[in-house]
């Protein structure tokens, strides 16, 4: 499966900007992770990361969400991209303001190489997990 | 489409109401959990034991719902406890520090004192 440090083919899932499909992103991500031998503990982390990233982009956008995964150097890098991220401190209903935006903070706590980017081209969240 | 992803059952045990949650709690399914908890609290059931043993996944949306319910219960002189969260859920609670906010028990009996 791994040939030196060659990058493998990227797999991409395209989803409507609808919270109903966030579970699909978790299934896609975890199935791919198992294919590349990612340890189960890391798979639980990546499900959370994908869910939080998709939720953040679904909240802030009406554009389709792309979930991509690229194997490289014995890691699997995931990237979730879409329209935009909600404003800082955006809270849902009566969610305490201290929890607003915690999703992206969770991603940064779980993944040392997490990157959150927002620009004119859209927003993206990426992180990687170790693969077998 | 994904109604089966979250199942909720509630049962009164004296002053407490046990809310059994099974499945996945995320941005899509969390509103149903919120609705149920608010319905119970609004109906005067303010001592809630939320059984998470059947919860395979819970993200920050779910945490927000639980925090909101905890706050409402406490405002009504009630309580909200979490029961038997699985390791992935415990991890999220730990990362966020919420494991020090919620009473967490390993059984409904311990949570409800009965």
gemmi code that builds the backbone of each chain (N, CA, C; Angstrom):
import gemmi

chains = {
    "A": [
        ("UNK", (0.824, -1.196, 0.000), (0.000, 0.000, 0.000), (0.864, 1.254, 0.000)),
        ("UNK", (1.918, 1.259, 0.863), (2.776, 2.425, 0.914), (4.031, 2.151, 0.110)),
        ("UNK", (4.406, 3.082, -0.748), (5.647, 2.934, -1.498), (6.520, 4.130, -1.154)),
        ("UNK", (7.391, 3.911, -0.189), (8.218, 5.020, 0.244), (7.355, 6.133, 0.769)),
        ("UNK", (7.543, 7.309, 0.291), (6.741, 8.426, 0.774), (5.850, 8.942, -0.344)),
        ("UNK", (5.508, 8.065, -1.290), (4.642, 8.509, -2.379), (3.265, 8.856, -1.850)),
        ("UNK", (2.687, 9.861, -2.432), (1.314, 10.193, -2.101), (0.400, 9.239, -2.834)),
        ("UNK", (-0.654, 8.790, -2.181), (-1.635, 7.935, -2.823), (-2.731, 8.767, -3.446)),
        ("UNK", (-3.661, 8.092, -4.073), (-4.754, 8.831, -4.710), (-5.665, 9.461, -3.664)),
        ("UNK", (-6.143, 10.651, -3.974), (-7.058, 11.319, -3.060), (-8.466, 10.792, -3.298)),
        ("UNK", (-9.175, 10.585, -2.219), (-10.591, 10.230, -2.300), (-11.386, 11.425, -1.846)),
        ("UNK", (-12.445, 11.725, -2.551), (-13.237, 12.917, -2.223), (-14.710, 12.579, -2.191)),
        ("UNK", (-15.359, 13.126, -1.189), (-16.810, 12.992, -1.057), (-17.401, 14.400, -1.137)),
        ("UNK", (-18.411, 14.550, -1.973), (-19.057, 15.852, -2.093), (-20.452, 15.749, -1.497)),
        ("UNK", (-20.781, 16.675, -0.614), (-22.045, 16.599, 0.115), (-22.831, 17.893, 0.003)),
        ("UNK", (-24.142, 17.794, 0.071), (-24.933, 19.026, 0.150), (-24.669, 19.707, 1.492)),
        ("UNK", (-24.845, 21.032, 1.562), (-24.635, 21.741, 2.830), (-25.802, 21.506, 3.778)),
        ("UNK", (-25.935, 20.271, 4.218), (-27.083, 19.851, 5.008), (-26.574, 18.988, 6.154)),
        ("UNK", (-26.976, 19.333, 7.352), (-26.486, 18.598, 8.529), (-26.806, 17.104, 8.462)),
        ("UNK", (-27.829, 16.749, 7.698), (-28.217, 15.337, 7.601), (-27.111, 14.465, 7.018)),
        ("UNK", (-26.182, 15.086, 6.305), (-25.135, 14.317, 5.630), (-23.821, 14.280, 6.412)),
        ("UNK", (-23.772, 14.893, 7.578), (-22.538, 14.881, 8.353), (-22.190, 13.459, 8.779)),
        ("UNK", (-23.203, 12.672, 9.075), (-22.951, 11.260, 9.423), (-22.308, 10.529, 8.243)),
        ("UNK", (-22.691, 10.883, 7.035), (-22.098, 10.263, 5.847), (-20.604, 10.583, 5.771)),
        ("UNK", (-20.253, 11.799, 6.122), (-18.833, 12.180, 6.130), (-18.060, 11.333, 7.136)),
        ("UNK", (-18.666, 11.082, 8.287), (-17.990, 10.243, 9.301), (-17.811, 8.818, 8.779)),
        ("UNK", (-18.814, 8.288, 8.122), (-18.730, 6.920, 7.587), (-17.644, 6.858, 6.521)),
        ("UNK", (-17.638, 7.817, 5.618), (-16.631, 7.878, 4.555), (-15.231, 7.960, 5.145)),
        ("UNK", (-15.061, 8.873, 6.075), (-13.755, 9.075, 6.670), (-13.248, 7.862, 7.417)),
        ("UNK", (-14.108, 7.223, 8.185), (-13.670, 6.089, 8.990), (-13.434, 4.858, 8.115)),
        ("UNK", (-14.227, 4.682, 7.074), (-14.015, 3.543, 6.170), (-12.667, 3.672, 5.465)),
        ("UNK", (-12.371, 4.865, 5.022), (-11.088, 5.099, 4.366), (-9.941, 4.896, 5.347)),
        ("UNK", (-10.131, 5.348, 6.557), (-9.095, 5.208, 7.582), (-8.794, 3.739, 7.849)),
        ("UNK", (-9.822, 2.924, 7.944), (-9.610, 1.490, 8.186), (-8.884, 0.867, 7.001)),
        ("UNK", (-9.196, 1.311, 5.814), (-8.525, 0.807, 4.603), (-7.018, 1.075, 4.670)),
        ("UNK", (-6.655, 2.225, 5.240), (-5.248, 2.586, 5.321), (-4.625, 2.217, 6.662)),
        ("UNK", (-5.329, 1.420, 7.452), (-4.740, 0.902, 8.682), (-4.592, 1.917, 9.804)),
        ("UNK", (-5.441, 2.908, 9.825), (-5.401, 3.885, 10.919), (-5.865, 3.195, 12.206)),
        ("UNK", (-5.164, 3.389, 13.318), (-5.574, 2.758, 14.587), (-6.976, 3.217, 15.000)),
        ("UNK", (-7.699, 2.334, 15.694), (-9.090, 2.636, 16.056), (-9.224, 3.897, 16.898)),
        ("UNK", (-8.286, 4.114, 17.799), (-8.367, 5.319, 18.629), (-8.304, 6.584, 17.791)),
        ("UNK", (-7.447, 6.557, 16.786), (-7.319, 7.707, 15.896), (-8.566, 7.850, 15.023)),
        ("UNK", (-9.206, 6.726, 14.715), (-10.438, 6.786, 13.915), (-11.540, 7.505, 14.693)),
        ("UNK", (-11.628, 7.245, 15.982), (-12.630, 7.967, 16.785), (-12.342, 9.466, 16.766)),
        ("UNK", (-11.069, 9.811, 16.843), (-10.705, 11.237, 16.808), (-11.069, 11.847, 15.459)),
        ("UNK", (-10.815, 11.114, 14.382), (-11.068, 11.719, 13.086), (-12.557, 11.838, 12.814)),
        ("UNK", (-13.353, 10.920, 13.343), (-14.812, 11.064, 13.206), (-15.272, 12.355, 13.863)),
        ("UNK", (-14.713, 12.624, 15.028), (-15.067, 13.860, 15.724), (-14.586, 15.069, 14.928)),
        ("UNK", (-13.349, 14.990, 14.430), (-12.813, 16.095, 13.638), (-13.643, 16.366, 12.398)),
        ("UNK", (-14.011, 15.318, 11.679), (-14.822, 15.493, 10.471), (-16.192, 16.060, 10.811)),
        ("UNK", (-16.776, 15.561, 11.892), (-18.096, 16.031, 12.291), (-18.055, 17.508, 12.654)),
        ("UNK", (-17.059, 17.894, 13.418), (-16.960, 19.303, 13.824), (-16.679, 20.189, 12.613)),
        ("UNK", (-15.804, 19.746, 11.730), (-15.475, 20.553, 10.554), (-16.700, 20.707, 9.659)),
        ("UNK", (-17.379, 19.609, 9.394), (-18.570, 19.676, 8.541), (-19.645, 20.547, 9.175)),
        ("UNK", (-19.825, 20.412, 10.472), (-20.845, 21.204, 11.154), (-20.526, 22.694, 11.037)),
        ("UNK", (-19.261, 23.038, 11.209), (-18.879, 24.455, 11.117), (-19.148, 24.995, 9.723)),
        ("UNK", (-18.855, 24.209, 8.697), (-19.033, 24.685, 7.329), (-20.504, 24.660, 6.921)),
        ("UNK", (-21.247, 23.685, 7.397), (-22.677, 23.626, 7.091), (-23.385, 24.843, 7.677)),
        ("UNK", (-22.988, 25.221, 8.883), (-23.630, 26.367, 9.539), (-23.379, 27.653, 8.771)),
        ("UNK", (-22.181, 27.750, 8.185), (-21.781, 29.032, 7.613), (-21.940, 29.135, 6.106)),
        ("UNK", (-22.541, 28.102, 5.474), (-22.497, 28.127, 4.021), (-23.731, 27.505, 3.397)),
        ("UNK", (-23.995, 27.925, 2.154), (-25.030, 27.258, 1.365), (-24.393, 26.492, 0.219)),
        ("UNK", (-23.041, 26.422, 0.243), (-22.329, 25.719, -0.821), (-22.046, 24.285, -0.408)),
        ("UNK", (-21.840, 23.449, -1.406), (-21.577, 22.059, -1.124), (-20.276, 21.896, -0.356)),
        ("UNK", (-20.220, 20.832, 0.438), (-19.066, 20.557, 1.277), (-18.241, 19.457, 0.611)),
        ("UNK", (-16.938, 19.640, 0.569), (-16.049, 18.604, 0.039), (-15.247, 18.011, 1.187)),
        ("UNK", (-15.250, 16.690, 1.254), (-14.449, 15.976, 2.253), (-13.439, 15.152, 1.477)),
        ("UNK", (-12.160, 15.489, 1.623), (-11.125, 14.782, 0.886), (-10.133, 14.128, 1.821)),
        ("UNK", (-9.530, 13.049, 1.355), (-8.517, 12.359, 2.148), (-7.372, 11.957, 1.233)),
        ("UNK", (-6.159, 12.296, 1.631), (-4.975, 11.989, 0.819), (-3.952, 11.252, 1.663)),
        ("UNK", (-3.546, 10.060, 1.247), (-2.498, 9.351, 1.974), (-1.125, 9.883, 1.576)),
        ("UNK", (-0.281, 10.160, 2.556), (1.054, 10.689, 2.277), (1.934, 10.457, 3.479)),
        ("UNK", (3.119, 9.848, 3.197), (4.099, 9.660, 4.264), (3.509, 8.964, 5.473)),
        ("UNK", (2.802, 7.905, 5.230), (2.227, 7.079, 6.293), (1.258, 7.858, 7.188)),
        ("UNK", (0.670, 8.853, 6.624), (-0.415, 9.546, 7.319), (-1.547, 9.732, 6.319)),
        ("UNK", (-2.709, 9.950, 6.836), (-3.878, 10.207, 5.992), (-4.363, 11.614, 6.326)),
        ("UNK", (-4.274, 12.486, 5.359), (-4.637, 13.881, 5.624), (-6.059, 14.115, 5.118)),
        ("UNK", (-6.895, 14.607, 5.996), (-8.275, 14.938, 5.659), (-8.416, 16.442, 5.497)),
        ("UNK", (-9.258, 16.808, 4.560), (-9.521, 18.230, 4.345), (-11.013, 18.406, 4.074)),
        ("UNK", (-11.636, 19.252, 4.849), (-13.052, 19.559, 4.660), (-13.126, 21.001, 4.200)),
        ("UNK", (-13.768, 21.217, 3.066), (-13.817, 22.579, 2.538), (-15.228, 22.917, 2.071)),
        ("UNK", (-15.508, 24.190, 2.039), (-16.843, 24.628, 1.646), (-16.876, 26.132, 1.564)),
        ("UNK", (-18.051, 26.698, 1.807), (-18.212, 28.123, 1.596), (-17.514, 28.996, 2.616)),
        ("UNK", (-17.989, 28.927, 3.859), (-17.439, 29.841, 4.851), (-17.644, 29.284, 6.246)),
        ("UNK", (-16.887, 29.820, 7.163), (-17.032, 29.451, 8.561), (-17.904, 30.490, 9.247)),
        ("UNK", (-18.702, 30.080, 10.220), (-19.510, 31.057, 10.941), (-18.621, 32.018, 11.697)),
        ("UNK", (-19.143, 33.183, 12.046), (-18.370, 34.165, 12.755), (-17.949, 33.655, 14.117)),
        ("UNK", (-16.849, 34.190, 14.633), (-16.356, 33.773, 15.941), (-17.400, 34.064, 16.993)),
        ("UNK", (-17.579, 33.116, 17.881), (-18.522, 33.320, 18.974), (-19.954, 33.077, 18.587)),
        ("UNK", (-20.170, 32.561, 17.382), (-21.549, 32.278, 16.974), (-22.097, 31.153, 17.837)),
        ("UNK", (-23.234, 31.373, 18.423), (-23.816, 30.371, 19.304), (-25.123, 29.872, 18.732)),
        ("UNK", (-25.429, 28.632, 18.987), (-26.685, 28.054, 18.563), (-27.714, 28.274, 19.662)),
        ("UNK", (-28.828, 28.884, 19.343), (-29.933, 29.062, 20.286), (-29.430, 29.513, 21.639)),
        ("UNK", (-29.637, 28.684, 22.639), (-29.228, 29.089, 23.984), (-27.935, 28.426, 24.401)),
        ("UNK", (-27.165, 27.947, 23.426), (-25.865, 27.381, 23.777), (-25.042, 28.460, 24.468)),
        ("UNK", (-24.470, 28.133, 25.619), (-23.682, 29.142, 26.317), (-22.593, 29.690, 25.408)),
        ("UNK", (-22.366, 30.978, 25.492), (-21.389, 31.603, 24.610), (-20.011, 30.999, 24.790)),
        ("UNK", (-19.746, 30.446, 25.983), (-18.433, 29.842, 26.213), (-18.247, 28.612, 25.354)),
        ("UNK", (-19.318, 28.033, 24.832), (-19.188, 26.850, 24.003), (-19.231, 27.175, 22.517)),
        ("UNK", (-19.603, 28.414, 22.199), (-19.681, 28.786, 20.796), (-18.319, 28.648, 20.151)),
        ("UNK", (-18.267, 28.009, 18.986), (-16.995, 27.859, 18.299), (-16.107, 26.776, 18.879)),
        ("UNK", (-16.612, 26.012, 19.832), (-15.750, 25.014, 20.472), (-15.400, 23.893, 19.523)),
        ("UNK", (-16.197, 23.707, 18.489), (-15.923, 22.634, 17.547), (-14.536, 22.741, 16.935)),
        ("UNK", (-14.179, 23.924, 16.460), (-12.867, 24.109, 15.849), (-11.764, 24.007, 16.903)),
        ("UNK", (-12.062, 24.441, 18.105), (-11.070, 24.297, 19.184), (-10.835, 22.823, 19.499)),
        ("UNK", (-11.892, 22.028, 19.418), (-11.741, 20.586, 19.639), (-10.814, 19.989, 18.589)),
        ("UNK", (-10.994, 20.388, 17.349), (-10.145, 19.875, 16.275), (-8.694, 20.234, 16.566)),
        ("UNK", (-8.448, 21.459, 16.959), (-7.073, 21.889, 17.233), (-6.497, 21.186, 18.450)),
        ("UNK", (-7.369, 20.788, 19.374), (-6.890, 20.055, 20.551), (-6.547, 18.602, 20.197)),
        ("UNK", (-7.289, 18.040, 19.250), (-7.096, 16.624, 18.893), (-5.948, 16.409, 17.921)),
        ("UNK", (-5.712, 17.376, 17.037), (-4.750, 17.161, 15.953), (-3.682, 18.242, 15.979)),
        ("UNK", (-2.445, 17.816, 16.153), (-1.339, 18.789, 16.250), (-1.168, 19.580, 14.968)),
        ("UNK", (-1.507, 18.938, 13.826), (-1.276, 19.605, 12.552), (-2.563, 20.194, 11.966)),
        ("UNK", (-3.554, 20.420, 12.805), (-4.820, 20.971, 12.302), (-4.601, 22.368, 11.728)),
        ("UNK", (-5.292, 22.605, 10.613), (-5.224, 23.933, 10.002), (-6.641, 24.390, 9.667)),
        ("UNK", (-6.951, 25.586, 10.048), (-8.247, 26.182, 9.725), (-7.965, 27.414, 8.877)),
        ("UNK", (-8.566, 27.451, 7.708), (-8.304, 28.572, 6.811), (-9.618, 29.124, 6.282)),
        ("UNK", (-9.651, 30.422, 6.140), (-10.847, 31.062, 5.577), (-10.375, 32.201, 4.697)),
        ("UNK", (-10.895, 32.220, 3.471), (-10.492, 33.279, 2.558), (-11.518, 33.475, 1.471)),
        ("UNK", (-11.151, 34.207, 0.465), (-12.090, 34.505, -0.610), (-12.490, 33.246, -1.370)),
        ("UNK", (-11.573, 32.269, -1.403), (-11.851, 31.026, -2.120), (-12.736, 30.090, -1.314)),
        ("UNK", (-12.983, 30.430, -0.061), (-13.788, 29.571, 0.792), (-13.021, 29.181, 2.039)),
        ("UNK", (-13.622, 28.322, 2.810), (-13.022, 27.923, 4.084), (-12.618, 26.454, 4.031)),
        ("UNK", (-11.644, 26.097, 4.851), (-11.256, 24.693, 4.913), (-10.700, 24.372, 6.286)),
        ("UNK", (-10.850, 23.107, 6.635), (-10.299, 22.581, 7.881), (-9.556, 21.315, 7.501)),
        ("UNK", (-8.335, 21.165, 7.922), (-7.595, 19.951, 7.589), (-6.811, 19.456, 8.793)),
        ("UNK", (-6.561, 18.158, 8.775), (-5.788, 17.516, 9.846), (-5.394, 16.130, 9.349)),
        ("UNK", (-4.462, 15.503, 10.020), (-4.058, 14.175, 9.574), (-4.026, 13.196, 10.728)),
        ("UNK", (-4.087, 11.914, 10.374), (-4.012, 10.826, 11.355), (-2.948, 9.836, 10.889)),
        ("UNK", (-2.350, 9.100, 11.810), (-1.325, 8.136, 11.413), (-1.966, 6.933, 10.725)),
        ("UNK", (-1.314, 6.442, 9.692), (-1.832, 5.279, 8.984), (-0.829, 4.125, 9.096)),
        ("UNK", (-1.324, 2.931, 8.850), (-0.491, 1.746, 9.013), (0.455, 1.497, 7.856)),
    ],
    "B": [
        ("UNK", (-34.689, 11.106, 6.934), (-33.674, 10.266, 6.285), (-32.882, 9.478, 7.312)),
        ("UNK", (-32.502, 10.129, 8.400), (-31.630, 9.439, 9.347), (-32.279, 9.413, 10.728)),
        ("UNK", (-33.625, 9.310, 10.776), (-34.306, 9.308, 12.066), (-33.774, 8.209, 12.947)),
        ("UNK", (-33.384, 7.070, 12.333), (-32.939, 5.942, 13.140), (-31.591, 6.201, 13.763)),
        ("UNK", (-30.879, 7.265, 13.390), (-29.564, 7.520, 13.958), (-29.629, 7.931, 15.413)),
        ("UNK", (-30.804, 8.312, 15.917), (-30.915, 8.687, 17.314), (-32.237, 8.189, 17.870)),
        ("UNK", (-32.144, 7.404, 18.921), (-33.345, 6.891, 19.573), (-33.394, 7.411, 21.003)),
        ("UNK", (-34.561, 7.854, 21.413), (-34.719, 8.413, 22.756), (-35.858, 7.711, 23.478)),
        ("UNK", (-35.594, 7.382, 24.736), (-36.651, 6.813, 25.577), (-36.522, 7.427, 26.946)),
        ("UNK", (-37.635, 7.729, 27.575), (-37.538, 8.276, 28.917), (-38.452, 7.505, 29.864)),
        ("UNK", (-38.025, 7.434, 31.094), (-38.744, 6.647, 32.096), (-38.627, 7.347, 33.440)),
        ("UNK", (-39.724, 7.502, 34.116), (-39.689, 8.152, 35.427), (-39.314, 7.138, 36.502)),
        ("UNK", (-38.405, 7.573, 37.364), (-38.028, 6.750, 38.514), (-38.056, 7.663, 39.737)),
        ("UNK", (-39.232, 7.738, 40.338), (-39.393, 8.635, 41.485), (-39.244, 10.083, 41.032)),
        ("UNK", (-38.354, 10.804, 41.714), (-38.124, 12.206, 41.370), (-37.327, 12.368, 40.082)),
        ("UNK", (-36.670, 11.293, 39.679), (-35.792, 11.360, 38.521), (-36.488, 10.886, 37.258)),
        ("UNK", (-35.997, 11.385, 36.145), (-36.385, 10.848, 34.840), (-35.120, 10.385, 34.150)),
        ("UNK", (-35.128, 9.126, 33.762), (-33.995, 8.575, 33.037), (-34.257, 8.754, 31.553)),
        ("UNK", (-33.339, 9.431, 30.881), (-33.464, 9.618, 29.439), (-32.410, 8.747, 28.774)),
        ("UNK", (-32.865, 7.702, 28.134), (-31.942, 6.798, 27.457), (-31.725, 7.297, 26.030)),
        ("UNK", (-30.464, 7.518, 25.688), (-30.108, 8.011, 24.360), (-29.306, 6.928, 23.650)),
        ("UNK", (-29.710, 6.607, 22.449), (-28.982, 5.594, 21.680), (-28.709, 6.129, 20.288)),
        ("UNK", (-27.486, 5.957, 19.829), (-27.143, 6.357, 18.469), (-26.094, 7.455, 18.459)),
        ("UNK", (-26.250, 8.395, 17.543), (-25.261, 9.443, 17.327), (-25.880, 10.824, 17.531)),
        ("UNK", (-25.156, 11.650, 18.269), (-25.634, 13.010, 18.542), (-24.726, 13.988, 17.816)),
        ("UNK", (-25.270, 14.616, 16.783), (-24.496, 15.626, 16.041), (-25.414, 16.774, 15.664)),
        ("UNK", (-24.954, 17.623, 14.761), (-25.718, 18.819, 14.421), (-27.123, 18.462, 13.919)),
        ("UNK", (-27.232, 17.299, 13.247), (-28.524, 16.936, 12.681), (-29.463, 16.336, 13.712)),
        ("UNK", (-28.947, 15.466, 14.570), (-29.818, 14.747, 15.508), (-29.976, 15.461, 16.841)),
        ("UNK", (-29.050, 16.357, 17.168), (-29.089, 17.013, 18.482), (-30.395, 17.762, 18.762)),
        ("UNK", (-31.011, 18.412, 17.774), (-32.265, 19.116, 18.074), (-33.343, 18.218, 18.665)),
        ("UNK", (-33.357, 16.948, 18.267), (-34.372, 16.046, 18.831), (-34.095, 15.791, 20.302)),
        ("UNK", (-32.806, 15.658, 20.637), (-32.452, 15.471, 22.044), (-32.820, 16.721, 22.827)),
        ("UNK", (-32.520, 17.863, 22.256), (-32.842, 19.123, 22.909), (-34.346, 19.245, 23.155)),
        ("UNK", (-35.110, 18.915, 22.136), (-36.562, 19.012, 22.246), (-37.075, 18.136, 23.378)),
        ("UNK", (-36.545, 16.913, 23.448), (-37.014, 15.995, 24.490), (-36.646, 16.498, 25.870)),
        ("UNK", (-35.415, 16.963, 26.026), (-34.975, 17.435, 27.338), (-35.783, 18.664, 27.761)),
        ("UNK", (-36.003, 19.573, 26.826), (-36.778, 20.774, 27.156), (-38.221, 20.427, 27.502)),
        ("UNK", (-38.742, 19.452, 26.813), (-40.118, 19.011, 27.065), (-40.232, 18.482, 28.492)),
        ("UNK", (-39.242, 17.688, 28.886), (-39.255, 17.122, 30.233), (-39.099, 18.219, 31.281)),
        ("UNK", (-38.144, 19.087, 31.057), (-37.893, 20.157, 32.031), (-39.105, 21.076, 32.124)),
        ("UNK", (-39.683, 21.406, 30.971), (-40.872, 22.256, 30.958), (-42.047, 21.620, 31.675)),
        ("UNK", (-42.055, 20.290, 31.690), (-43.124, 19.564, 32.363), (-42.829, 19.317, 33.835)),
        ("UNK", (-41.773, 19.941, 34.321), (-41.457, 19.841, 35.743), (-40.520, 18.700, 36.098)),
        ("UNK", (-40.069, 17.960, 35.109), (-39.137, 16.859, 35.388), (-37.720, 17.441, 35.326)),
        ("UNK", (-37.224, 17.903, 36.463), (-35.966, 18.646, 36.471), (-34.823, 17.880, 37.116)),
        ("UNK", (-35.028, 16.608, 37.381), (-33.928, 15.746, 37.834), (-33.768, 14.682, 36.752)),
        ("UNK", (-32.770, 14.900, 35.915), (-32.598, 14.061, 34.731), (-31.302, 13.263, 34.812)),
        ("UNK", (-31.421, 11.986, 34.508), (-30.247, 11.128, 34.372), (-30.185, 10.744, 32.899)),
        ("UNK", (-29.193, 11.285, 32.192), (-29.088, 11.036, 30.756), (-28.159, 9.847, 30.537)),
        ("UNK", (-28.758, 8.751, 30.137), (-28.022, 7.502, 29.959), (-27.367, 7.501, 28.587)),
        ("UNK", (-26.037, 7.606, 28.580), (-25.300, 7.696, 27.317), (-24.635, 6.382, 26.924)),
        ("UNK", (-24.992, 5.304, 27.599), (-24.346, 4.027, 27.315), (-24.519, 3.616, 25.857)),
        ("UNK", (-25.626, 4.009, 25.267), (-25.887, 3.632, 23.876), (-25.470, 4.691, 22.862)),
        ("UNK", (-24.746, 5.708, 23.326), (-24.339, 6.775, 22.419), (-22.978, 6.438, 21.828)),
        ("UNK", (-22.961, 6.229, 20.529), (-21.729, 5.847, 19.838), (-20.907, 7.061, 19.433)),
        ("UNK", (-21.571, 8.203, 19.344), (-20.870, 9.399, 18.901), (-21.584, 10.619, 19.456)),
        ("UNK", (-20.796, 11.591, 19.920), (-21.377, 12.849, 20.412), (-20.353, 13.947, 20.172)),
        ("UNK", (-20.767, 15.018, 19.540), (-19.817, 16.104, 19.272), (-20.218, 17.358, 20.049)),
        ("UNK", (-19.635, 18.475, 19.693), (-19.837, 19.687, 20.499), (-21.278, 20.169, 20.463)),
        ("UNK", (-21.997, 19.831, 19.391), (-23.414, 20.208, 19.366), (-24.152, 19.503, 20.502)),
        ("UNK", (-23.868, 18.236, 20.653), (-24.471, 17.476, 21.735), (-24.066, 18.018, 23.091)),
        ("UNK", (-22.809, 18.379, 23.227), (-22.343, 18.955, 24.491), (-23.124, 20.224, 24.813)),
        ("UNK", (-23.333, 21.036, 23.802), (-24.072, 22.279, 24.016), (-25.484, 22.028, 24.501)),
        ("UNK", (-26.124, 21.012, 23.935), (-27.484, 20.654, 24.349), (-27.484, 20.223, 25.809)),
        ("UNK", (-26.533, 19.393, 26.168), (-26.471, 18.892, 27.543), (-26.165, 20.010, 28.533)),
        ("UNK", (-25.283, 20.904, 28.148), (-24.965, 22.039, 29.020), (-26.192, 22.919, 29.221)),
        ("UNK", (-26.912, 23.168, 28.141), (-28.114, 23.983, 28.248), (-29.147, 23.344, 29.163)),
        ("UNK", (-29.287, 22.037, 29.040), (-30.246, 21.324, 29.885), (-29.790, 21.318, 31.341)),
        ("UNK", (-28.488, 21.152, 31.555), (-27.958, 21.179, 32.924), (-28.266, 22.516, 33.582)),
        ("UNK", (-28.058, 23.556, 32.823), (-28.298, 24.913, 33.344), (-29.769, 25.084, 33.719)),
        ("UNK", (-30.644, 24.644, 32.855), (-32.084, 24.785, 33.114), (-32.499, 23.956, 34.328)),
        ("UNK", (-31.977, 22.769, 34.428), (-32.322, 21.926, 35.581), (-31.872, 22.590, 36.876)),
        ("UNK", (-30.649, 23.095, 36.865), (-30.131, 23.711, 38.094), (-30.900, 24.967, 38.460)),
        ("UNK", (-31.325, 25.706, 37.444), (-32.108, 26.930, 37.702), (-33.443, 26.599, 38.357)),
        ("UNK", (-33.917, 25.370, 38.098), (-35.186, 24.924, 38.681), (-34.959, 24.075, 39.923)),
        ("UNK", (-33.746, 24.229, 40.502), (-33.382, 23.459, 41.695), (-33.379, 21.968, 41.445)),
        ("UNK", (-33.079, 21.604, 40.224), (-32.999, 20.188, 39.891), (-31.557, 19.793, 39.653)),
        ("UNK", (-31.386, 18.759, 38.840), (-30.041, 18.247, 38.574), (-30.041, 17.498, 37.254)),
        ("UNK", (-28.871, 17.380, 36.669), (-28.712, 16.563, 35.476), (-27.409, 15.814, 35.611)),
        ("UNK", (-27.490, 14.517, 35.445), (-26.292, 13.684, 35.545), (-26.151, 12.875, 34.267)),
        ("UNK", (-24.919, 12.538, 33.936), (-24.642, 11.691, 32.783), (-24.337, 10.286, 33.286)),
        ("UNK", (-24.807, 9.309, 32.531), (-24.628, 7.928, 32.952), (-23.873, 7.161, 31.875)),
        ("UNK", (-22.822, 6.483, 32.311), (-22.083, 5.523, 31.495), (-21.694, 6.001, 30.102)),
        ("UNK", (-21.098, 7.183, 29.982), (-20.637, 7.568, 28.649), (-19.509, 6.651, 28.193)),
        ("UNK", (-19.512, 6.345, 26.891), (-18.462, 5.492, 26.342), (-17.159, 6.280, 26.233)),
        ("UNK", (-16.079, 5.562, 25.989), (-14.761, 6.208, 25.972), (-14.655, 7.399, 25.020)),
        ("UNK", (-15.159, 7.301, 23.767), (-15.048, 8.478, 22.888), (-15.782, 9.697, 23.450)),
        ("UNK", (-16.915, 9.458, 24.097), (-17.681, 10.573, 24.666), (-16.953, 11.105, 25.896)),
        ("UNK", (-16.406, 10.200, 26.699), (-15.620, 10.626, 27.863), (-14.438, 11.479, 27.429)),
        ("UNK", (-13.846, 11.113, 26.305), (-12.680, 11.866, 25.819), (-13.085, 13.300, 25.489)),
        ("UNK", (-14.210, 13.459, 24.807), (-14.678, 14.800, 24.471), (-14.991, 15.592, 25.736)),
        ("UNK", (-15.611, 14.941, 26.686), (-15.906, 15.603, 27.959), (-14.610, 16.030, 28.651)),
        ("UNK", (-13.604, 15.186, 28.558), (-12.328, 15.495, 29.196), (-11.607, 16.649, 28.511)),
        ("UNK", (-11.562, 16.623, 27.191), (-10.867, 17.678, 26.440), (-11.486, 19.044, 26.740)),
        ("UNK", (-12.801, 19.060, 26.836), (-13.506, 20.325, 27.059), (-13.586, 20.708, 28.533)),
        ("UNK", (-13.143, 19.812, 29.409), (-13.237, 20.112, 30.836), (-14.618, 19.895, 31.416)),
        ("UNK", (-15.534, 19.437, 30.587), (-16.908, 19.269, 31.055), (-17.075, 18.037, 31.943)),
        ("UNK", (-16.031, 17.228, 31.995), (-16.108, 16.087, 32.928), (-16.043, 16.574, 34.371)),
        ("UNK", (-15.686, 17.831, 34.554), (-15.679, 18.398, 35.914), (-16.957, 19.209, 36.177)),
        ("UNK", (-17.783, 19.330, 35.152), (-19.021, 20.111, 35.293), (-20.216, 19.183, 35.515)),
        ("UNK", (-20.250, 18.119, 34.748), (-21.363, 17.174, 34.863), (-21.049, 16.115, 35.923)),
        ("UNK", (-22.003, 15.774, 36.779), (-21.852, 14.541, 37.555), (-21.914, 13.371, 36.570)),
        ("UNK", (-20.962, 12.462, 36.676), (-20.927, 11.317, 35.760), (-20.929, 10.048, 36.598)),
        ("UNK", (-21.858, 9.157, 36.288), (-22.004, 7.915, 37.043), (-21.933, 6.737, 36.102)),
        ("UNK", (-21.593, 5.572, 36.657), (-21.478, 4.412, 35.773), (-22.774, 3.605, 35.689)),
        ("UNK", (-23.789, 4.016, 36.426), (-25.071, 3.323, 36.314), (-26.205, 4.280, 36.639)),
        ("UNK", (-27.381, 3.940, 36.140), (-28.558, 4.743, 36.439), (-28.843, 4.736, 37.940)),
        ("UNK", (-28.626, 3.593, 38.552), (-28.902, 3.462, 39.979), (-28.040, 4.418, 40.789)),
        ("UNK", (-26.764, 4.495, 40.436), (-25.878, 5.411, 41.156), (-26.278, 6.864, 40.899)),
        ("UNK", (-26.716, 7.133, 39.683), (-27.076, 8.517, 39.344), (-28.328, 8.970, 40.092)),
        ("UNK", (-29.298, 8.064, 40.211), (-30.585, 8.442, 40.791), (-30.673, 8.134, 42.274)),
        ("UNK", (-29.637, 7.450, 42.773), (-29.642, 7.118, 44.194), (-30.677, 6.060, 44.523)),
        ("UNK", (-31.086, 5.337, 43.517), (-32.149, 4.333, 43.766), (-31.826, 2.980, 43.244)),
    ],
}
model = gemmi.Model(1)
for chain_id, residues in chains.items():
    chain = gemmi.Chain(chain_id)
    for i, (resn, *xyz) in enumerate(residues, 1):
        res = gemmi.Residue()
        res.name, res.seqid = resn, gemmi.SeqId(i, " ")
        for name, pos in zip(("N", "CA", "C"), xyz):
            atom = gemmi.Atom()
            atom.name, atom.element = name, gemmi.Element(name[0])
            atom.pos, atom.b_iso = gemmi.Position(*pos), 0.0
            res.add_atom(atom)
        chain.add_residue(res)
    model.add_chain(chain)
structure = gemmi.Structure()
structure.add_model(model)
structure.setup_entities()
